[in-house]
Amino acid sequence: MNKDIVLEAQGLCKQVSSPEGTLTIVQDVSLQVHAGESVAIVGASGAGKSTLLALLAGLDLPTRGRVLLDGEDLSALDEDGRARLRAERVGFVFQSFHLIPALTALENVMLPLELAGRSDARQAATDALDHVGLRARIGHYPRQLSGGEQQRVAIARAFVMRPAVLFADEPTGNLDTTTGAKIADLLFALNADSGTTLVLVTHDRTLAARCGRSVIMEAGQLTAG
């Protein structure tokens, strides 16, 4: 594997059983993503984008094909191995934020650092929240934050471990246009500053156009952007 290629999909296929028979959600997808690159996966609802993202991140396993993430074959790892790889090298930002309601903003960002045994978890999390403009809100719980602020916390949590790849699934989907644009600005600024590779799933062509490259997904297959 080229050491500059941080993520590679080779002939990915994902099939599931249904009452109507076998459904193919992802069909023969191959993709290479280089370190530091920003790539948008664009397509309509039901095109298979989120399923592809789950396969690329090792949250799900393909029926056929394989994914190499930072040089590791995800199919060759057991569930614990994939979880460890995600914890060390992958960040996630989702449409619905996925913050833990009972934890403050600071505690949400500290969580992956504490799980990794980092002794500087509090300081690193504080710095990350400062970086996304939320130093004044670190003691607030998710319910006390606006949607945009919650997504900023989620972004701080995703970037605090300096992941090799950040996967963002419709990161502005639950936000108004103005707030969504600010969140996009933040994602791309952190992508540039940290050198973290950004793989973005979206149906928003304006957001996709800000990435260095776009690929289009239709009926489970990728076409050139």
Helices and strands as residue ranges (DSSP letters): E 5-18, E 21-34, E 38-42, H 49-56, E 64-69, E 72-73, G 74-76, H 79-89, E 90-94, H 105-115, H 121-131, G 135-137, G 142-144, H 147-159, E 165-169, H 177-194, E 197-202, H 205-209, E 213-218, E 221-224
